[in-house]
Amino acid sequence: MEQIREFFRNLWSKNYVRRLVFGFLALFAFGVIMDQLVMPLYTKHGEAIPLPDVTGKRYEDAKNILDTGGFQIVRDEERYDSQYPAGFVIEQIPRAGTKVKSGRRVHVIVSRGERRFRMPDLLGSSERDCELTLSKFGLRIGEKTYEYSTYYHEGTVSHQSIPKGVEVPMNTRVDLTISLGPVPDVFKVPAVEGRTLDDARDLIHRAGLEVGTIRYEVFEALLPETVVKQSLEAGTEVPQGTPINLVVSTLSGN
């Protein structure tokens, strides 16, 4: 037994053996540290996580949210949008909820707000020209009325409900007054029999006359709201504002 102990004492006294033992212990300790500390941190760093939703948020708020999550925000472009005010995020790529790793770039499109147009000058233009001009700006004609004018030629716009130069959003409707030309000395009764009641009203007003009483009678062979008879014959010359009485069709039971 004493000989065995003496053998190990002699062996330990040799430097290369001690280096070998210390090296083994150091390698073992390094393995434990890597396994218990370093590797868990490394694998967690590369783990995919759901991307937060920044759509509908101010760009500055969206940037803070993504920065906090370890992502990089990239402002791609600005686009007109009627839903989101200027400076708010319209769209993000990748979409919210997509699982990505930290450091991923997130591209966003930011709203420029609702697109607005300056109302063009329509006075003196024909109805057709007004339609073409307004369509270029995403605008539309609203209601049309007709009045006599000594200044504007017949068939041209004598008044617009929204003045030129006013900024309005897309799809805004502008009401127009169409000139009937100078006031005539006499007014002729238009032919409205066989027309719809709405068309008859329009023709009578454009002729400088008024719709008088409307009496409904059953005519099964005609569509409802069809003018069957007018009180004054078409072409009759009458004073301005003369009322024209109408008989209009209806169905039984109405």
Residue frames as qw, qx, qy, qz and C-alpha x, y, z in Angstrom:
[[0.000, 0.886, 0.463, 0.000, 0.00, 0.00, 0.00],
 [0.317, -0.793, 0.113, 0.507, 2.84, 2.32, 0.87],
 [0.439, -0.110, 0.600, 0.659, 4.42, 1.55, -2.46],
 [0.233, 0.654, 0.635, 0.339, 1.25, 2.60, -4.33],
 [0.135, -0.949, -0.209, 0.195, 1.09, 5.93, -2.52],
 [0.433, -0.565, 0.361, 0.603, 4.76, 6.50, -3.26],
 [0.437, 0.246, 0.664, 0.555, 4.11, 5.78, -6.94],
 [0.114, 0.840, 0.485, 0.217, 1.38, 8.46, -7.20],
 [0.305, -0.872, 0.016, 0.382, 3.49, 11.00, -5.29],
 [0.459, -0.300, 0.517, 0.657, 6.30, 10.50, -7.75],
 [0.322, 0.488, 0.670, 0.457, 3.86, 10.70, -10.68],
 [0.042, -0.928, -0.369, 0.018, 2.27, 13.94, -9.39],
 [0.421, -0.695, 0.159, 0.561, 5.66, 15.51, -8.90],
 [0.437, 0.077, 0.568, 0.693, 6.15, 15.46, -12.65],
 [0.139, 0.383, 0.028, -0.913, 5.02, 18.74, -14.35],
 [0.275, 0.037, -0.663, -0.695, 3.46, 17.24, -17.46],
 [0.236, -0.376, -0.896, 0.033, 1.04, 15.18, -15.36],
 [0.046, -0.534, -0.473, 0.699, -0.11, 18.21, -13.41],
 [0.174, 0.294, -0.299, -0.891, -0.58, 20.16, -16.63],
 [0.254, -0.134, -0.856, -0.430, -2.63, 17.32, -18.05],
 [0.181, -0.492, -0.799, 0.294, -4.92, 17.20, -15.01],
 [0.016, 0.525, 0.216, -0.823, -5.38, 20.98, -14.88],
 [0.173, 0.168, -0.547, -0.802, -6.07, 21.03, -18.61],
 [0.225, -0.308, -0.901, -0.206, -8.72, 18.37, -18.24],
 [0.124, -0.570, -0.626, 0.517, -10.39, 20.26, -15.38],
 [0.064, 0.430, -0.086, -0.897, -10.33, 23.52, -17.35],
 [0.211, -0.009, -0.734, -0.646, -11.86, 21.82, -20.39],
 [0.203, -0.442, -0.871, 0.071, -14.58, 20.31, -18.22],
 [0.060, -0.573, -0.395, 0.716, -15.38, 23.69, -16.64],
 [0.113, 0.277, -0.375, -0.877, -15.52, 25.33, -20.10],
 [0.211, -0.204, -0.864, -0.408, -17.96, 22.69, -21.27],
 [0.153, -0.552, -0.741, 0.351, -20.22, 23.28, -18.27],
 [0.005, 0.515, 0.104, -0.851, -20.24, 27.06, -18.83],
 [0.166, 0.128, -0.601, -0.771, -21.05, 26.69, -22.54],
 [0.232, -0.307, -0.900, -0.206, -23.82, 24.21, -21.87],
 [0.219, -0.599, -0.677, 0.367, -25.48, 26.03, -18.99],
 [0.076, -0.705, -0.164, 0.686, -24.97, 29.72, -19.84],
 [0.020, -0.409, 0.455, 0.791, -23.73, 30.56, -23.33],
 [0.008, 0.144, 0.876, 0.460, -25.76, 28.16, -25.46],
 [0.033, 0.659, 0.725, -0.198, -29.17, 29.02, -23.90],
 [0.014, 0.721, 0.055, -0.691, -28.50, 32.72, -24.51],
 [0.039, -0.293, 0.649, 0.701, -27.43, 32.07, -28.09],
 [0.025, 0.319, 0.904, 0.283, -30.41, 29.92, -28.97],
 [0.023, 0.729, 0.566, -0.385, -32.83, 32.37, -27.37],
 [0.026, -0.587, 0.190, 0.787, -31.31, 35.23, -29.36],
 [0.083, 0.156, -0.737, -0.652, -32.03, 33.44, -32.62],
 [0.194, 0.391, 0.880, -0.187, -35.58, 32.45, -31.69],
 [0.048, -0.357, -0.510, -0.781, -38.38, 33.63, -34.02],
 [0.030, 0.407, 0.618, -0.671, -40.98, 35.89, -32.36],
 [0.258, 0.725, 0.621, 0.147, -44.30, 37.33, -33.64],
 [0.262, 0.214, 0.120, 0.933, -43.99, 40.73, -35.31],
 [0.052, 0.511, 0.543, -0.664, -46.03, 43.45, -33.53],
 [0.273, 0.696, 0.582, 0.320, -48.82, 45.27, -35.37],
 [0.239, -0.394, -0.077, 0.884, -47.93, 48.91, -36.11],
 [0.054, 0.415, 0.607, 0.675, -50.58, 49.55, -38.78],
 [0.274, -0.793, -0.448, -0.309, -52.73, 52.55, -37.89],
 [0.568, -0.674, -0.154, 0.446, -50.12, 54.01, -35.54],
 [0.124, 0.965, -0.192, -0.126, -48.13, 57.21, -35.91],
 [0.758, 0.492, -0.361, 0.230, -44.78, 56.58, -37.59],
 [0.019, 0.633, -0.578, 0.514, -42.87, 57.74, -34.50],
 [0.722, -0.308, 0.436, -0.440, -44.86, 55.36, -32.26],
 [0.966, 0.241, -0.049, -0.078, -44.40, 52.50, -34.71],
 [0.513, 0.615, -0.493, 0.340, -40.65, 53.12, -34.76],
 [0.291, -0.546, 0.593, -0.516, -40.46, 53.04, -30.95],
 [0.897, -0.096, 0.267, -0.339, -42.43, 49.78, -30.81],
 [0.908, 0.377, -0.163, 0.086, -40.23, 48.07, -33.40],
 [0.263, 0.674, -0.543, 0.426, -37.00, 49.43, -31.90],
 [0.541, -0.458, 0.524, -0.472, -38.01, 48.08, -28.50],
 [0.953, 0.053, 0.227, -0.194, -38.69, 44.68, -30.05],
 [0.547, -0.422, 0.592, 0.414, -35.26, 44.63, -31.65],
 [0.621, 0.515, 0.529, 0.264, -36.45, 45.25, -35.21],
 [0.238, -0.269, 0.237, 0.903, -35.35, 47.80, -37.80],
 [0.410, 0.724, 0.470, -0.294, -38.01, 50.02, -39.37],
 [0.321, -0.044, 0.507, 0.799, -37.64, 51.05, -43.02],
 [0.340, 0.647, 0.307, -0.609, -39.84, 53.87, -44.36],
 [0.533, 0.202, 0.675, 0.468, -40.47, 52.82, -47.95],
 [0.071, 0.339, 0.439, 0.829, -42.87, 55.43, -49.31],
 [0.218, 0.313, 0.462, -0.800, -45.76, 57.78, -48.61],
 [0.022, -0.298, -0.811, -0.503, -49.17, 57.29, -50.17],
 [0.391, -0.187, 0.012, -0.901, -52.46, 59.19, -50.21],
 [0.268, -0.242, -0.930, 0.062, -55.07, 57.44, -48.07],
 [0.372, -0.501, -0.197, -0.756, -58.58, 58.45, -47.04],
 [0.774, -0.446, -0.446, -0.053, -58.66, 56.10, -44.02],
 [0.701, -0.408, -0.219, 0.542, -55.50, 57.11, -42.16],
 [0.009, -0.991, 0.004, 0.134, -54.38, 60.70, -41.40],
 [0.524, 0.724, -0.365, 0.261, -51.01, 61.97, -42.59],
 [0.034, -0.634, 0.667, -0.389, -48.07, 60.43, -40.73],
 [0.767, -0.201, 0.496, -0.354, -49.81, 57.16, -39.82],
 [0.150, -0.282, 0.906, 0.278, -48.66, 53.72, -40.97],
 [0.718, 0.226, -0.162, -0.638, -50.90, 52.29, -43.71],
 [0.968, 0.147, -0.186, -0.086, -49.16, 48.98, -44.30],
 [0.340, -0.698, 0.630, 0.005, -46.27, 46.92, -42.93],
 [0.907, 0.308, -0.283, -0.058, -44.21, 44.15, -44.52],
 [0.259, -0.196, -0.934, -0.147, -43.95, 41.48, -43.13],
 [0.480, -0.556, -0.331, -0.592, -47.46, 41.51, -41.75],
 [0.390, -0.503, 0.503, -0.584, -48.24, 41.63, -38.04],
 [0.887, -0.171, 0.306, -0.301, -48.03, 38.24, -36.35],
 [0.820, 0.460, -0.329, 0.085, -45.43, 36.88, -38.76],
 [0.792, -0.555, 0.146, 0.211, -42.71, 35.06, -36.80],
 [0.568, 0.715, -0.225, 0.338, -39.32, 36.62, -37.50],
 [0.746, -0.225, -0.292, 0.554, -35.97, 36.85, -35.74],
 [0.260, -0.872, -0.094, 0.404, -34.72, 39.90, -33.89],
 [0.303, -0.461, 0.419, 0.721, -32.99, 42.41, -36.12],
 [0.396, 0.440, 0.721, 0.360, -35.37, 41.83, -39.04],
 [0.012, 0.088, -0.156, -0.984, -36.16, 44.86, -41.22],
 [0.220, 0.601, 0.742, -0.200, -39.82, 45.89, -41.24],
 [0.131, 0.144, 0.387, 0.901, -40.89, 47.98, -44.24],
 [0.108, 0.623, 0.625, -0.457, -43.74, 50.45, -43.73],
 [0.150, 0.469, 0.449, 0.745, -45.85, 52.69, -45.97],
 [0.119, -0.396, -0.458, 0.787, -46.90, 55.98, -44.40],
 [0.213, 0.764, 0.603, 0.084, -50.08, 57.94, -45.19],
 [0.232, 0.122, 0.106, 0.959, -49.95, 61.37, -46.79],
 [0.266, 0.368, 0.451, -0.768, -53.53, 61.91, -45.71],
 [0.532, 0.599, 0.593, -0.081, -56.58, 62.24, -47.91],
 [0.380, 0.092, 0.421, 0.819, -55.79, 63.53, -51.36],
 [0.149, 0.769, 0.390, -0.484, -57.31, 66.94, -52.01],
 [0.435, 0.350, 0.479, 0.677, -57.82, 68.90, -55.21],
 [0.040, 0.349, 0.097, -0.931, -58.38, 72.54, -56.01],
 [0.472, 0.614, 0.604, -0.188, -61.82, 73.10, -57.47],
 [0.359, 0.098, 0.465, 0.803, -61.42, 74.18, -61.10],
 [0.258, 0.385, 0.078, -0.883, -63.20, 77.16, -62.65],
 [0.321, 0.310, 0.877, 0.176, -66.28, 75.78, -64.42],
 [0.264, 0.716, 0.301, -0.572, -68.09, 79.01, -65.23],
 [0.380, 0.668, -0.312, -0.558, -68.82, 79.38, -68.93],
 [0.022, -0.273, 0.933, 0.235, -68.04, 75.71, -69.67],
 [0.686, -0.048, -0.448, -0.572, -70.49, 73.28, -71.23],
 [0.840, -0.352, 0.251, -0.327, -71.90, 70.38, -69.20],
 [0.960, 0.216, -0.110, 0.142, -69.77, 67.93, -71.16],
 [0.427, 0.611, -0.401, 0.532, -66.58, 69.92, -70.60],
 [0.446, -0.609, 0.384, -0.532, -67.40, 70.13, -66.89],
 [0.973, -0.155, 0.099, -0.142, -67.74, 66.36, -66.65],
 [0.830, 0.376, -0.216, 0.352, -64.37, 65.84, -68.34],
 [0.132, 0.683, -0.389, 0.604, -62.62, 68.49, -66.23],
 [0.626, -0.530, 0.326, -0.469, -64.01, 67.22, -62.94],
 [0.999, -0.015, -0.033, -0.031, -63.24, 63.58, -63.76],
 [0.602, 0.539, -0.396, 0.436, -59.54, 64.46, -64.13],
 [0.049, -0.505, 0.531, -0.679, -59.51, 65.51, -60.47],
 [0.259, -0.169, -0.928, 0.208, -61.69, 62.69, -59.17],
 [0.226, 0.235, 0.396, -0.858, -64.64, 65.07, -58.69],
 [0.120, 0.400, 0.874, 0.247, -68.26, 64.77, -59.83],
 [0.238, -0.284, -0.211, -0.905, -71.25, 66.82, -60.89],
 [0.124, 0.218, 0.800, -0.545, -73.97, 66.95, -58.25],
 [0.310, 0.678, 0.632, -0.212, -77.41, 68.45, -58.80],
 [0.228, 0.105, 0.402, 0.881, -78.10, 70.55, -61.89],
 [0.186, 0.726, 0.510, -0.422, -80.54, 73.44, -62.04],
 [0.384, 0.376, 0.471, 0.699, -81.41, 75.67, -64.98],
 [0.047, -0.784, -0.317, 0.531, -81.85, 79.43, -64.98],
 [0.482, 0.800, 0.205, 0.293, -81.99, 82.21, -67.54],
 [0.528, -0.554, 0.082, 0.638, -78.91, 84.38, -67.83],
 [0.406, 0.910, 0.047, -0.069, -78.10, 87.46, -69.86],
 [0.142, -0.816, 0.541, 0.146, -74.35, 86.90, -69.35],
 [0.373, -0.280, 0.871, 0.155, -73.75, 83.17, -69.95],
 [0.442, 0.198, -0.606, -0.631, -74.64, 81.45, -73.20],
 [0.874, -0.093, 0.049, -0.474, -77.32, 78.79, -73.24],
 [0.965, 0.089, -0.243, 0.045, -75.99, 75.39, -72.13],
 [0.486, 0.415, -0.499, 0.586, -73.02, 76.78, -70.19],
 [0.538, -0.460, -0.583, 0.399, -72.43, 76.90, -66.43],
 [0.027, -0.775, -0.069, -0.628, -73.55, 80.15, -64.82],
 [0.435, -0.679, 0.380, -0.453, -72.90, 79.14, -61.20],
 [0.689, 0.087, -0.703, 0.154, -71.00, 76.45, -59.28],
 [0.664, -0.694, -0.220, -0.169, -71.74, 75.59, -55.64],
 [0.740, -0.493, 0.077, 0.451, -68.03, 75.35, -54.71],
 [0.214, 0.942, -0.169, -0.194, -65.91, 78.31, -55.84],
 [0.795, 0.473, -0.270, 0.268, -62.75, 77.75, -57.85],
 [0.242, 0.617, -0.536, 0.524, -59.55, 77.27, -55.86],
 [0.662, -0.471, 0.353, -0.465, -61.21, 75.69, -52.81],
 [0.180, 0.335, -0.925, 0.015, -59.46, 72.45, -51.79],
 [0.819, -0.097, 0.131, -0.550, -61.82, 69.48, -51.64],
 [0.495, -0.273, 0.824, 0.027, -61.35, 65.70, -51.20],
 [0.116, 0.090, -0.842, -0.519, -61.74, 63.19, -54.01],
 [0.106, -0.413, -0.889, -0.164, -65.32, 62.28, -55.06],
 [0.069, 0.440, 0.371, -0.815, -66.69, 65.65, -53.95],
 [0.262, 0.600, 0.685, 0.319, -69.84, 66.62, -55.84],
 [0.064, -0.271, -0.033, 0.960, -70.32, 70.18, -57.08],
 [0.345, 0.669, 0.636, -0.171, -73.80, 71.45, -57.95],
 [0.247, -0.028, 0.405, 0.880, -74.12, 73.42, -61.18],
 [0.372, 0.684, 0.374, -0.503, -76.53, 76.00, -62.54],
 [0.446, 0.153, 0.635, 0.612, -76.86, 75.79, -66.32],
 [0.154, 0.396, -0.019, -0.905, -77.77, 78.87, -68.31],
 [0.487, 0.534, 0.691, 0.001, -80.91, 78.85, -70.45],
 [0.325, 0.334, 0.344, 0.815, -79.72, 81.96, -72.23],
 [0.116, -0.078, 0.113, -0.984, -81.53, 85.33, -72.14],
 [0.333, 0.370, 0.714, -0.493, -85.09, 85.47, -70.87],
 [0.132, 0.276, 0.710, 0.635, -87.36, 85.04, -73.92],
 [0.316, -0.094, -0.024, -0.944, -90.38, 87.23, -74.65],
 [0.836, -0.101, -0.059, -0.537, -92.65, 84.19, -74.71],
 [0.284, -0.360, 0.879, -0.131, -92.30, 80.66, -73.32],
 [0.663, 0.127, -0.550, -0.492, -93.28, 77.53, -75.16],
 [0.808, -0.286, 0.375, -0.354, -94.88, 74.55, -73.43],
 [0.058, 0.437, -0.879, -0.184, -92.67, 71.45, -73.81],
 [0.816, -0.011, -0.421, -0.396, -93.99, 68.03, -74.84],
 [0.186, -0.440, 0.785, -0.394, -93.92, 65.82, -71.74],
 [0.882, 0.006, 0.157, -0.444, -96.59, 63.19, -72.45],
 [0.941, 0.232, -0.243, 0.049, -95.07, 59.70, -72.40],
 [0.361, 0.535, -0.558, 0.521, -92.11, 60.81, -70.29],
 [0.535, -0.340, -0.667, 0.391, -91.43, 59.94, -66.67],
 [0.255, -0.918, -0.302, -0.020, -92.63, 62.41, -64.08],
 [0.555, -0.593, 0.122, 0.571, -89.04, 63.34, -63.17],
 [0.425, 0.122, 0.472, 0.763, -88.17, 64.07, -66.81],
 [0.018, 0.763, 0.515, 0.390, -91.37, 66.10, -67.20],
 [0.399, -0.856, -0.170, 0.281, -90.54, 68.22, -64.15],
 [0.531, -0.363, 0.291, 0.708, -87.08, 68.92, -65.54],
 [0.301, 0.359, 0.556, 0.686, -88.35, 69.90, -69.01],
 [0.125, -0.859, -0.459, -0.189, -91.06, 72.15, -67.61],
 [0.452, -0.788, -0.033, 0.416, -88.65, 73.97, -65.31],
 [0.495, -0.166, 0.410, 0.748, -86.11, 74.38, -68.08],
 [0.181, 0.559, 0.570, 0.575, -88.83, 75.94, -70.23],
 [0.016, 0.180, -0.196, 0.964, -89.37, 78.62, -67.58],
 [0.605, -0.368, -0.330, -0.624, -92.70, 77.17, -66.50],
 [0.317, -0.331, 0.708, -0.538, -94.01, 75.48, -63.35],
 [0.284, -0.161, -0.937, -0.122, -95.49, 72.07, -62.58],
 [0.486, -0.340, 0.007, -0.805, -99.11, 72.55, -61.52],
 [0.746, -0.220, 0.447, -0.443, -101.36, 69.91, -60.00],
 [0.227, 0.289, -0.909, -0.196, -100.57, 66.23, -60.47],
 [0.794, -0.047, 0.229, -0.562, -103.46, 63.76, -60.68],
 [0.117, -0.285, 0.945, 0.109, -102.82, 60.01, -60.59],
 [0.817, 0.175, 0.004, -0.549, -104.97, 57.58, -62.60],
 [0.706, -0.184, 0.682, 0.048, -104.73, 53.81, -63.01],
 [0.650, 0.605, -0.340, -0.311, -103.18, 52.69, -66.31],
 [0.873, -0.266, 0.408, 0.028, -102.21, 49.03, -66.08],
 [0.835, 0.463, 0.137, 0.265, -100.53, 49.08, -69.50],
 [0.292, 0.823, -0.234, 0.428, -98.10, 51.84, -68.53],
 [0.589, -0.006, -0.535, 0.606, -95.21, 51.98, -66.12],
 [0.335, -0.816, -0.400, 0.248, -95.98, 53.90, -62.93],
 [0.286, -0.705, 0.057, 0.647, -94.99, 57.59, -62.88],
 [0.354, 0.180, 0.578, 0.713, -95.54, 58.04, -66.63],
 [0.211, 0.389, 0.122, -0.888, -97.11, 61.32, -67.78],
 [0.365, 0.421, 0.819, 0.137, -100.35, 60.48, -69.61],
 [0.172, 0.806, 0.442, 0.354, -101.69, 63.97, -70.24],
 [0.327, -0.178, -0.175, 0.911, -100.62, 67.62, -69.92],
 [0.143, 0.717, 0.529, -0.431, -103.03, 70.51, -69.47],
 [0.267, 0.821, -0.137, -0.486, -101.52, 72.71, -72.20],
 [0.890, 0.424, 0.129, 0.107, -100.61, 71.51, -75.67],
 [0.669, -0.299, 0.256, 0.631, -96.92, 71.33, -76.53],
 [0.384, 0.289, 0.370, 0.795, -95.70, 74.41, -78.39],
 [0.136, -0.876, -0.428, -0.178, -98.26, 76.75, -76.87],
 [0.339, 0.371, -0.236, 0.832, -96.78, 80.18, -76.08],
 [0.509, -0.748, -0.424, -0.044, -97.49, 81.27, -72.51],
 [0.101, -0.888, 0.277, -0.352, -96.10, 83.76, -69.95],
 [0.370, 0.369, -0.754, 0.397, -93.15, 82.79, -67.77],
 [0.154, -0.139, 0.752, -0.625, -94.07, 80.69, -64.73],
 [0.713, -0.030, -0.198, -0.672, -97.33, 79.35, -66.18],
 [0.507, -0.240, 0.791, -0.243, -98.29, 76.09, -64.36],
 [0.547, 0.193, -0.681, -0.448, -98.72, 72.89, -66.38],
 [0.733, -0.216, 0.454, -0.458, -101.09, 70.35, -64.82],
 [0.285, 0.352, -0.867, -0.208, -100.28, 66.66, -65.34],
 [0.915, -0.128, 0.089, -0.373, -102.08, 63.32, -65.30],
 [0.085, 0.559, -0.823, 0.052, -99.69, 60.55, -64.22],
 [0.797, -0.033, -0.541, -0.268, -100.12, 56.77, -64.38],
 [0.320, -0.428, 0.734, -0.419, -100.24, 54.46, -61.39],
 [0.363, -0.022, -0.916, -0.168, -101.11, 50.80, -60.78],
 [0.652, -0.504, -0.301, -0.479, -104.27, 49.59, -59.08],
 [0.813, -0.433, -0.335, 0.199, -103.84, 49.24, -55.35],
 [0.520, 0.100, -0.195, 0.825, -101.22, 52.01, -55.13]]
